Amino acid sequence: MSRLRQLRLDNHRNLATTTLELHPRCTLISGKNGSGKTALLEAIYLLGRGKSFRENQTRHLIAHDQPYLRLIARIEKNGEEHLLGIEKSAREHRLRLDGQNLKNLAALAALTPVQILNSDNFAHIDQGPEHRRRYLDYGLYYHDPAFLPAWQRYNYALKNRNAALRQNWRAADLAPWNHILGETGTQIDTLRRAYLEKLENTLNTYHAELGGYERIHIHYQRGWPAGQPLAALLDANNERDALLKHTRDGIHRADLRYHAGDRDIAHHYSRGQQKTLICALILAQTRLITADSGTAPIILIDDIAAELDRARQEKLLQFLADSDSQLYITHIDGDLELPPALADHQRLHIEAGHIREHT
């Protein structure tokens, strides 16, 4: 079990410098549009993922005319307290956990899994495959410890093969990278398929309970033609890839599509139906992460009323209440009715970047 107990914010977007003592179960965050509600969720997301869900450029995360942003969090996990610090400037990113420097983001993911439900989730259905691969691989990281080293080795080989293609290396010199890509790509493909089988079953349970009327099938495309070993395919296509200057085949080209019967949901489901599926996807992955890692992810919900009718909102809140997750829920000014299991909660109100506890 992982809980964010305290958060210190310095120079993060429009939020005033402050230290927040946070509720272990549920925090409601109210305020007008533009007040800073999403910025607070973004800060919590940074603690678990090391990057923003809104912005790729660090300079946009930092308050105007300030040189850096800093987040300091007190996190309780399995009865032990950890101190996490993140500092970002235009030129440098620093991560420290319990006084030790961190060199990669895996330790953040292990300490504090984080999931988010917001309007950006629609990209998962109607935009490019990188959004769906990111979702798939985030769950797979917790599901099987073999995934991360294989994924790191694959991406190291991919980077080097692409560099070699741009430099017009001979086919014989590409062979070692082709071998590594074939070995690790096939391994990751097998891991993805096993994970998706479990995910699809759990997804359909939540989808039906949230009011989805049809069974959803996850159609997985692995990134190269069926029946062909990846290493042999790469060997055969060295010349083509040299002209393209990049590697066309492999798990980095994989995609997921969601079908109801023979219909692609991206083209046939309404916005409300898509939001129902997205909620089911997040709930399903949260359940699997909890089972696989023993740690329930923190769940961030930005504007819970968006695209969901009242009945689905109530059902979603009940599922969230039944989970073991720490919840952060934003809403526009006004009351939000919570299920009895969340009667004990905290309320924060944000006005022009200033956060205060609301009773």
Disulfide bonds with the S-S distance in Angstrom:
none
